[in-house]
Each structure stands twice: as structure tokens, then as C-alpha cells.
Amino acid sequence: MALTEAQKRAKAKYQKKNREKQARYTLKSKAKSFIKNEANDKELKELIELIKERKLVLKKEEE
């Protein structure tokens, strides 16, 4: 489906205004895709450990 010129301008305006949100969305999408489609067992185990460590950091920050 082709975008109209107005839609293209609106999309560009949104992306400019929400750069951090867009960057975070892209990173999350890439991470999920890697986990679902590419990661082997060793990489999944490493990611699980990284997630555990990150959760501990976040928990400490909440205290």
C-alpha cells in the first residue's frame, strides 16, 4: 500500500518527535527477532543470565 504525501509527512514528523521511542522499538524488535529466529542454545543461556542480572539491577533501583 503506497503512502500519500500527507501520510509521509505525518510519519516523518512523528519519527522526528519520537526518536527515543522509535529507537527503543527498533531495538526491542531486533532482540525479539534474534531470540525467536537466530539464537542457539549457548546464546539463549547467555541472554537468560543477562536478563537475570538486569532484573537485579532494576530491583535495587526500586528500593
Buried (B, 14 or more C-beta within 10 A) or exposed (E): EEEEEEEEEEEEEEEEEEEEEEEEEEEEEEEEEEEEEEBEEEEEEEBEEEEEEEEEEEEEEEE
